[in-house]
Amino acid sequence: MKKIEIDYNIYDIIKKNIKKYRKEKGITSAELAEMVDLSHEFIRAIQSTKSKTNFSVDTLYRISLALNVSMDKLVSKE
């Protein structure tokens, strides 16, 4: 069986996309945090590619609902 090599960090892609779609919707990090019932600091951390903060699929799903963006768009390397 051949191993698949990945040349990117999926978390970095998701973090950039969360920030992108949040800004497109005109929502602040604090507003997004309130919408998904997480702390503002946590939302800020998961949008920063400098942060090593990871998150669950549940968190990703809740953010996708709040931003009205499909999960596949949040994980898409565009």
C-alpha positions as CSV (number, residue, x, y, z in Angstrom):
1,M,0.0,0.0,0.0
2,K,1.4,3.4,-1.0
3,K,1.6,6.1,1.6
4,I,0.0,9.5,0.7
5,E,2.3,12.4,1.2
6,I,0.8,15.7,2.2
7,D,2.8,18.9,1.6
8,Y,0.6,21.2,3.8
9,N,-0.8,21.4,7.2
10,I,-4.6,21.0,7.1
11,Y,-4.9,23.1,10.3
12,D,-3.2,26.0,8.6
13,I,-5.6,25.8,5.7
14,I,-8.6,25.7,7.9
15,K,-7.4,28.6,10.1
16,K,-6.9,30.8,7.0
17,N,-10.3,29.8,5.6
18,I,-12.1,30.5,8.9
19,K,-10.5,34.0,9.0
20,K,-11.3,34.6,5.3
21,Y,-15.0,33.6,5.5
22,R,-15.5,35.4,8.9
23,K,-14.2,38.6,7.3
24,E,-16.3,38.1,4.2
25,K,-19.4,37.9,6.5
26,G,-18.3,41.0,8.4
27,I,-18.2,39.1,11.7
28,T,-15.6,39.9,14.4
29,S,-13.8,37.1,16.2
30,A,-15.7,38.0,19.3
31,E,-19.0,37.7,17.5
32,L,-18.0,34.4,16.0
33,A,-16.9,33.2,19.5
34,E,-20.3,34.1,20.9
35,M,-22.2,32.4,18.0
36,V,-20.4,29.1,18.6
37,D,-20.2,29.4,22.4
38,L,-16.4,29.4,22.6
39,S,-14.0,31.9,24.2
40,H,-12.8,34.9,22.1
41,E,-9.2,33.9,22.9
42,F,-9.8,30.4,21.5
43,I,-11.4,31.7,18.3
44,R,-8.4,34.2,17.9
45,A,-6.0,31.3,18.4
46,I,-7.6,29.0,15.9
47,Q,-7.4,31.7,13.2
48,S,-3.7,32.3,13.8
49,T,-1.3,30.2,11.8
50,K,1.4,31.0,14.4
51,S,-0.7,29.3,17.1
52,K,-0.4,25.6,17.7
53,T,-4.0,25.4,18.8
54,N,-5.9,22.5,17.3
55,F,-9.7,22.0,17.4
56,S,-12.2,19.2,17.1
57,V,-14.5,18.3,14.2
58,D,-17.4,19.5,16.4
59,T,-15.8,23.0,16.6
60,L,-15.2,23.0,12.9
61,Y,-18.8,22.1,12.3
62,R,-20.2,24.8,14.6
63,I,-18.0,27.4,12.9
64,S,-19.2,26.3,9.5
65,L,-22.8,26.7,10.6
66,A,-22.1,30.1,12.1
67,L,-20.4,31.3,8.9
68,N,-22.9,29.5,6.7
69,V,-20.1,27.9,4.8
70,S,-19.8,24.2,4.1
71,M,-17.1,22.2,5.9
72,D,-15.5,21.2,2.6
73,K,-14.9,24.9,1.9
74,L,-13.2,25.3,5.2
75,V,-10.8,22.5,4.4
76,S,-10.2,23.4,0.8
77,K,-6.8,24.5,-0.3
78,E,-7.6,27.2,-2.8
